[in-house]
Amino acid sequence: MKVLVIGKGGREHAIAHAASRSKKVTKVFVAPGNVGMRDIATCVQVSDQDVAGLVAFAKQEQIDLTIVGPEASLSLGVVDAFQEAGLKIFGPSKAATQLEASKDFTKRLMAKYHVPTAAYATFAHYEEAAAYVKKQGVPIVIKEDGLKAGKGVTVAMTMEDALEALDIAFALPQNKVVIEEYLEGFEFSLLCFACGTTLIPMEIAQDHKRAYDNDAGPNTGGMGVYSPVKKITKEIVEETMQTIMYPVAEAMVKERCPFTGFLYGGLMLTKEGVKVIEFNARFGDPEAEVILPRLESDFIEVIEAVMEQREMELQWDPQVTLGVVLASTNYPASSTKGAVIKGCEEVEELLYHMGTDEKDGQLITAGGRVLIVVGKGDTLEEAYEKTYADVRKIKSDALFYRNDIGKKDMAEK
């Protein structure tokens, strides 16, 4: 088989890596890919948002299966375009991508089908939103409605933070905000290979969203992650599948926008049980980078099984993977381009490229989140030590990282 992966970041690097390990695959293309993927895939100079160009390439190369990475491509209707051209593609339609592209759509869906989530209200005007926040009090969560690349969410612990988030949100024309109650508990990610009402769950991961150590600073697209998560037992996973994942998959079928692709549940284990924080319509980034290296089942066979609506028991490496993101100094407020990165060739564990480029034979920064090092060990502690030993080998004036990925889980044992 020839496989095309759409996208250019760390998630797509991990997807391409998993596809390259499949015994069914002879060649992997990534459009547009990045410099770090060249040893496992052929990078194609087609933008991940050039839908017509992607369709033309897939036809020309007679691609057998296309896997979509980023939410931006999905929201442009790349899946619909491929299907209209008679091309096999794994990802949700533009209508189904609303699960991520519109937080208001998803909250209304969950309310209609009684899926447990935080209480909420949606607003299109600053004055009404501000009055609601003042009435509810803090802490409170402010979410901008559309696609925000893992950002656009403020967990406001003070009224000043909440009103500032509303100021920023309503500075954009036609923006809406979803305001939610603050949930307390243990946050985790559950992803499924999905097609209609057929779901094949993956192992649990825990993403660290805040920019700095001890969960300080602004929300980001994710600064580090590990898998599996001992605190989330098989019983909790089963409860989550029955009360959240299956009901949402069934709801999407009933709403005539069935979901195919990577169904991502961002969840909170609260005192009242598991509740939904958010849904994403694609593989999480950085979750992909720690989950896929643990998948021992053939990645492409799993995708084919779920697309044919066949159940499949997945095989997993029992070892722990832990990933640490190296991000541009001012991320998430801004990113850097052109700063030299050294030491990557000394990394012994897995290294996925998230936002890199090459200039004059040197690796340079080209984004907010730049690299992720993923270490593997028999315990969380061993994976932590291996990962950070490698992280310290990478040198750049323009990068920073958290020092405490997985630490809280170690301390709770």
Secondary structure, 3 states (H helix, E strand, C coil): CEEEEEECCHHHHHHHHHHHCCCCCCEEEEEECCHHHCCCCEECCCCCCCHHHHHHHHHHHCCCEEEECCHHHHHCCHHHHHHHCCCCEECCCCCCCHHHHCHHHHHHHHHHCCCCECCEEEECCHHHHHHHHHHHCCCEEEEECCCCCCCCEEEECCHHHHHHHHHHHHCCCCCCEEEEECCCCEEEEEEEEEECCEEEECCCEEECCEEEHHHEEEECCCCEEEECCCCCCHHHHHHHHHHHHHHHHHHHHHCCCCCEEEEEEEEEEECCEEEEEEEECCCCCCHHHHHHHHECCCHHHHHHHHHCCCCCCCCECCCEEEEEEEEECCCCCCCEEEEEEECHHHCCCEEEECCEEEECCEEEEEECEEEEEEEEECCHHHHHHHHHHHHCCCECCCEECCCCCCHHHHHCC
